[in-house]
């Protein structure tokens, strides 16, 4: 089980890491498939449907900021076009 220097046998260490990796992967998969999809489909969509004007303002503002940022970055002095 343990080597002479007190470290865990490489085969057992591999099995331990494999079990831990599978357990963490299962937890992440369940979180992504059950919780995150529900946040997007139920919670976020109900917020958008309840406040369409605010959603439109936020989207328009975000697009305006991206366009302004692109214009500022493309017109920096010292850049060759």
Beta strands, then each sheet from edge to edge (+ up, - down):
end
